[in-house]
């Protein structure tokens, strides 16, 4: 099992360059970064985990800029977003960012896709909350059109693009109905989420990794019903607090990568955590 990591990198934490170098030297598999463009101070939307919203949410670095730095100082470390709030992006710009990072890193990029939880943040981007899942699906289709080898147009409910010259293309090659960077969708288990994963992604990014024994058979059924290759489905438990028993359980389920949570802290504390996580490598 490959052991990757995630962290809220901010202006107060270890830097992307220092962390990426340490992860690769120590043998960790990857680095995933979250995204929040801003956090409106009205705070009408409650924090999903309960209590006060942690300080790091409003100080998060842009993941694409930070991952670009990480890519430049590593050769094997995989690089991902966990997650990108696709509904909040212009899809033409996002397609260019994702393709560029995948191209420059030699195919090491994973686009983690999420729907978000902060209503006010999304509203400032012009997102009507009930439409966010359909917006993500539509924008992913538009991006796949730009990533296609042949100039391809797209017209959808929330955006369109003419058949265009759009380079660089992602390094990763098409697989089944999916093209572009490796794509994993985050979110809670359910029929709609699983249908979208089977339609336009490589797999699932379940936060915390709980309940997989019950959820995986349903996801696999939706995947195979969509005509996808059973061997191609990827499930990557995300933001996991590790224990030997938990990782052994994931291995029994056939999971090949798990993403461990690092503290949003300065370099000495993050390195101490990496020392502790070395037992799982």
C-alpha positions in Angstrom: 0.0 0.0 0.0 1.3 3.4 -1.0 1.3 6.0 1.9 0.6 9.5 0.8 -0.1 12.6 2.9 -2.3 15.7 3.0 -1.9 19.0 4.8 -3.4 22.5 5.0 -0.4 24.4 3.8 -0.6 28.1 4.8 1.5 31.2 5.1 2.3 29.9 8.7 3.3 26.3 8.0 6.2 24.3 6.5 6.8 25.4 2.9 5.8 23.2 -0.1 9.4 22.9 -1.2 10.7 21.7 2.2 7.8 19.3 2.7 7.9 17.8 -0.8 11.6 17.1 -0.5 11.2 15.4 2.9 8.3 13.3 1.7 10.2 12.0 -1.4 13.4 11.4 0.6 11.5 9.4 3.3 9.7 7.2 0.8 6.1 8.6 1.0 4.0 8.2 -2.1 2.3 11.6 -2.6 1.2 15.0 -1.4 -2.4 16.2 -1.7 -3.5 19.8 -0.9 -6.9 21.2 -0.1 -8.5 24.4 -1.5 -10.4 27.3 -0.2 -10.2 30.6 -2.1 -11.5 32.6 0.9 -13.7 32.1 4.0 -16.4 34.9 4.4 -16.3 36.1 8.0 -20.1 35.9 8.3 -19.6 32.2 9.0 -23.3 31.3 8.4 -22.4 27.8 7.2 -21.4 25.7 10.2 -18.1 23.8 10.1 -18.9 20.2 9.1 -16.8 18.7 11.9 -18.4 20.9 14.6 -17.1 23.7 16.7 -15.1 26.7 15.5 -13.6 26.7 12.0 -9.8 26.0 12.3 -7.6 29.0 11.5 -5.9 27.3 8.6 -9.1 27.2 6.4 -8.8 30.9 5.8 -5.1 30.9 5.2 -4.8 28.0 2.7 -2.2 28.3 -0.1 -3.4 28.0 -3.7 -2.9 24.3 -4.3 -1.8 24.5 -8.0 0.9 27.1 -7.2 2.1 25.1 -4.2 2.0 21.8 -6.1 4.0 23.4 -8.9 6.7 24.2 -6.5 6.6 20.6 -5.1 6.8 19.2 -8.7 9.9 21.2 -9.4 11.9 19.8 -6.6 10.8 16.1 -6.8 10.9 13.3 -9.3 8.7 10.5 -8.0 6.3 12.1 -5.5 2.7 12.2 -6.8 0.9 15.5 -6.5 -2.8 16.0 -6.0 -5.6 18.2 -4.9 -7.8 17.1 -2.1 -9.9 18.7 -3.3 -10.4 21.2 -6.0 -13.7 23.1 -5.7 -14.5 22.7 -9.4 -17.8 24.6 -9.4 -15.9 27.7 -8.2 -13.5 27.7 -11.2 -13.7 28.9 -14.7 -13.4 25.5 -16.4 -11.2 26.8 -19.3 -8.7 28.2 -16.9 -8.8 25.1 -14.7 -8.3 22.8 -17.6 -5.1 24.7 -18.5 -3.8 24.6 -14.9 -4.4 20.9 -14.5 -3.0 20.0 -17.9 0.1 22.1 -17.3 0.8 20.6 -13.9 0.3 17.1 -15.3 2.5 17.8 -18.3 5.4 19.4 -16.3 5.3 16.7 -13.6 5.4 13.9 -16.1 1.9 12.6 -15.3 2.2 12.8 -11.5 -0.9 14.9 -10.9 -4.3 13.7 -9.4 -7.2 16.0 -9.7 -9.3 15.5 -6.6 -12.8 16.8 -7.3 -15.1 18.1 -4.6 -18.5 19.9 -4.3 -17.7 22.1 -1.3 -19.5 22.7 2.0 -19.3 26.5 2.5 -22.4 28.1 1.0 -21.1 31.7 1.3 -17.7 30.9 -0.4 -19.5 29.3 -3.3 -22.0 32.2 -3.6 -19.2 34.7 -4.0 -18.1 32.6 -7.1 -21.7 32.9 -8.5 -22.6 29.3 -7.6 -26.2 28.6 -6.8 -25.9 26.0 -4.1 -28.5 23.4 -5.3 -26.7 23.4 -8.7 -23.2 22.7 -7.6 -23.0 19.0 -8.4 -24.5 19.5 -11.8 -22.0 22.4 -12.4 -19.1 20.1 -11.5 -20.3 17.4 -13.9 -20.7 20.0 -16.6 -17.4 21.7 -16.1 -15.6 18.3 -16.0 -17.1 17.5 -19.4 -16.0 20.8 -20.8 -12.4 20.2 -19.5 -12.3 16.8 -21.0 -13.2 18.4 -24.4 -10.2 20.7 -24.1 -8.0 17.8 -23.0 -9.0 15.7 -26.0 -6.4 14.9 -28.7 -8.6 16.3 -31.4 -10.0 19.9 -31.2 -13.4 19.3 -29.6 -16.2 21.7 -28.7 -18.6 21.4 -25.8 -22.0 23.0 -25.0 -23.5 22.4 -21.6 -26.0 23.8 -19.2 -23.4 25.9 -17.3 -20.8 26.6 -20.0 -19.5 26.0 -23.4 -16.3 26.1 -25.4 -15.6 26.1 -29.2 -13.4 23.5 -30.8 -10.0 24.9 -29.9 -6.3 24.5 -29.9 -5.6 23.8 -26.2 -2.1 22.8 -25.2 -0.3 21.3 -23.4 -2.3 18.2 -23.2 -2.2 16.2 -20.0 0.6 13.7 -19.8 -1.7 10.9 -18.7 -3.5 9.2 -21.6 -7.2 8.5 -21.9 -8.7 5.4 -20.2 -12.2 4.3 -20.9 -14.5 7.4 -20.8 -12.0 9.4 -18.9 -9.2 11.6 -20.2 -6.9 14.1 -18.5 -5.2 13.7 -15.1 -6.1 11.0 -12.8 -9.5 12.1 -11.4 -10.9 11.1 -8.0 -14.2 12.5 -6.6 -14.7 13.2 -2.9 -17.9 13.1 -1.1 -20.2 11.0 1.0 -21.4 7.6 -0.2 -24.6 7.6 -2.2 -26.1 6.6 -5.5 -25.7 10.0 -7.2 -22.0 10.3 -6.2 -21.3 6.7 -7.3 -23.0 7.3 -10.6 -20.8 10.4 -11.2 -17.7 8.5 -10.3 -18.5 5.7 -12.7 -19.3 8.3 -15.4 -16.3 10.6 -15.4 -13.7 9.6 -12.8 -11.0 7.0 -12.0 -12.3 6.5 -8.4 -13.4 7.8 -5.0 -11.7 9.9 -2.4 -13.7 9.1 0.8 -12.9 11.5 3.6 -11.8 9.6 6.7 -12.3 6.2 5.1 -15.1 5.1 7.4 -17.8 2.7 6.3 -16.0 1.3 3.3 -17.0 -2.3 4.0 -20.6 -1.3 3.3 -20.0 1.3 0.6 -17.5 -0.5 -1.6 -19.9 -3.2 -3.0 -22.4 -0.4 -4.0 -19.7 1.6 -5.7 -18.4 -1.4 -7.5 -21.9 -2.3 -8.7 -22.4 1.2 -10.1 -19.0 1.1 -11.7 -19.6 -2.2 -13.5 -23.1 -1.3 -14.4 -21.6 1.7 -16.3 -19.4 -0.7 -18.2 -16.2 0.2 -16.5 -13.3 -2.3 -16.1 -13.5 -3.6 -12.5 -9.7 -3.6 -12.2 -9.7 0.1 -13.0 -11.6 1.4 -10.0 -9.4 3.3 -7.4 -10.5 4.0 -3.9 -8.2 6.2 -1.8 -9.2 6.9 1.8 -8.3 10.5 2.5 -7.3 12.6 5.6 -6.9 9.4 7.6 -5.6 9.3 11.2 -3.7 6.0 11.0 -3.5 2.9 13.1 -2.0 -0.5 12.2 -5.5 -2.1 12.4 -7.1 0.5 10.1 -4.4 0.2 7.4 -4.6 -3.6 7.6 -8.4 -3.3 7.1 -7.8 -1.2 4.0 -5.4 -3.7 2.6 -8.0 -6.5 3.1 -10.4 -4.4 1.0 -7.9 -4.2 -1.8 -7.0 -0.5 -1.3 -3.6 0.4 -2.8 -3.2 4.0 -1.5 -4.1 5.8 1.7 -3.7 9.5 2.4 -2.6 10.4 6.0 -3.4 13.7 7.6 -0.5 15.9 8.6 -0.9 18.8 11.1 -1.0 22.4 9.7 2.1 23.2 11.5 5.7 24.5 11.3 8.5 22.4 9.9 9.7 20.8 13.2 6.2 19.5 14.1 5.5 18.2 10.6 8.8 16.4 10.5 8.0 14.8 13.9 4.8 13.5 12.5 6.5 12.1 9.4 8.9 10.3 11.8 5.9 8.7 13.5 4.2 7.8 10.2 7.4 6.1 9.0 6.2 3.0 10.8 3.5 2.6 8.1 5.8 2.8 5.1 
